Amino acid sequence: MIIDRVEVETINSFWKLELLKEVYGLISILPILTLLLGITIEVLVIVWLEREISASIQQRIGPEYAGPLGLLQAIADGTKLLFKEDILPSRGDISLFSIGPSIAVISVLLSFLVIPLGISSIAPIGLLMAGYSSNNKYSFSGGLRAAAQSITYRFSGFFNFFFGRM
């Protein structure tokens, strides 16, 4: 079988189109990766500032000895969190116990999108679900406290945003 030049060019053009599709697919993922990297860096900086400010207010030696300026403390805390044992309540609702924190975290991550006020108001529901599902009165009261705290912060942020501009 003899392949002429036109058929070879046709085959090569399909290969180039497939390569372009893969390149465009990788380019479309870049904004998502940039957003995740930005959120991660923002959380690390906020945690570091919180530790430094708390240490200076309380006049104590903070975790600044874990690496230069205490930057490795957040990484050590994250590593410890990854290796912690996942304990599920024996008498509680395991599905709600798993879904509750997921709803809270997903709503916070979605608040970085265009509509922050509508999505982030779902976070107290996840906190309540996590507290209620363990079938323990202390966990439930902790979930209520966390939800009330989250709602209170939303009110103060709302008032600062709207009335602070007057």
Secondary structure, 3 states (H helix, E strand, C coil): CCCCHHHHHHHHHHHHHHHHHHHHHHHHHHHHHHHHHHHHHHHHHHHHHHHHHHHHHCCCCCCCCCCHHHCHHHHHHHHHHHCCCCCCCCCCCHHHHHHHHHHHHHHHHHCCCCCHHHHHHHHHHHHHHHHHCCCCHHHHHHHHHHHHHHHHHHHHHHHHHHHCCC
